Amino acid sequence: MEQFLQYSPILIAVMIFLVQQRIVVTPEQLEKKHREIIEDVEERFVSIHSFHDLKDQFSEMKDKIDKIYDCVIQNSM
């Protein structure tokens, strides 16, 4: 324990440096950054469920367009 007391000013200075340089973060800072990242992701990207719904809608539109194309081809002959 006496060894730690001898080096305590250096340890305190190192800890202060690490906190000031943001090398070590607190749980509150980490949670705040996590919320910011989640909000940014929600703004920029679509959810997987929305993507699959849109993909299904495009598939349905493609099928309908193919049917219309087939009808046009059959009626033109």
C-alpha positions as CSV (number, residue, x, y, z in Angstrom):
1,M,0.0,0.0,0.0
2,E,2.9,2.4,0.7
3,Q,4.1,1.8,-2.8
4,F,0.8,3.2,-4.2
5,L,1.1,6.2,-1.9
6,Q,4.5,7.0,-3.3
7,Y,3.2,7.0,-6.9
8,S,-0.2,8.4,-6.2
9,P,0.5,11.9,-7.6
10,I,1.8,10.4,-10.9
11,L,-1.3,8.0,-11.0
12,I,-3.6,11.0,-10.5
13,A,-1.9,13.0,-13.2
14,V,-2.1,10.1,-15.6
15,M,-5.8,9.6,-14.9
16,I,-6.6,13.3,-15.3
17,F,-4.7,13.2,-18.7
18,L,-6.6,10.2,-19.8
19,V,-10.0,11.8,-18.9
20,Q,-9.1,15.1,-20.6
21,Q,-8.0,13.4,-23.8
22,R,-11.2,11.4,-23.7
23,I,-9.3,8.1,-23.8
24,V,-11.3,6.9,-20.9
25,V,-15.1,7.7,-20.9
26,T,-17.7,7.4,-18.3
27,P,-20.8,5.2,-18.7
28,E,-22.9,8.3,-19.1
29,Q,-20.8,9.6,-21.9
30,L,-20.9,6.2,-23.6
31,E,-24.7,6.0,-23.3
32,K,-25.1,9.5,-24.7
33,K,-22.9,8.6,-27.7
34,H,-24.8,5.3,-28.1
35,R,-28.1,7.3,-28.3
36,E,-26.6,9.7,-30.9
37,I,-25.5,6.8,-33.1
38,I,-28.9,5.1,-32.9
39,E,-30.6,8.4,-33.9
40,D,-28.2,8.9,-36.7
41,V,-28.8,5.3,-38.0
42,E,-32.5,5.7,-37.8
43,E,-32.3,8.9,-39.9
44,R,-30.0,7.5,-42.6
45,F,-31.0,3.9,-43.0
46,V,-34.3,1.9,-43.4
47,S,-35.3,-0.9,-41.2
48,I,-35.1,-4.5,-42.5
49,H,-38.8,-4.9,-42.2
50,S,-39.5,-1.8,-44.4
51,F,-36.9,-3.0,-46.9
52,H,-38.6,-6.4,-47.2
53,D,-42.0,-4.8,-47.5
54,L,-40.7,-2.5,-50.3
55,K,-39.0,-5.4,-52.0
56,D,-42.3,-7.4,-52.0
57,Q,-44.2,-4.4,-53.4
58,F,-41.6,-4.1,-56.2
59,S,-42.1,-7.8,-56.9
60,E,-45.8,-7.4,-57.1
61,M,-45.4,-4.4,-59.5
62,K,-43.1,-6.4,-61.7
63,D,-45.6,-9.2,-61.9
64,K,-48.4,-6.8,-62.8
65,I,-46.2,-5.1,-65.4
66,D,-45.4,-8.5,-66.9
67,K,-49.1,-9.3,-67.1
68,I,-49.8,-6.0,-68.8
69,Y,-46.9,-6.6,-71.2
70,D,-48.3,-10.1,-72.0
71,C,-51.8,-8.7,-72.7
72,V,-50.4,-6.0,-75.0
73,I,-48.3,-8.6,-76.9
74,Q,-51.3,-10.9,-77.3
75,N,-53.7,-8.1,-78.4
76,S,-51.2,-6.8,-81.0
77,M,-51.0,-10.1,-82.8
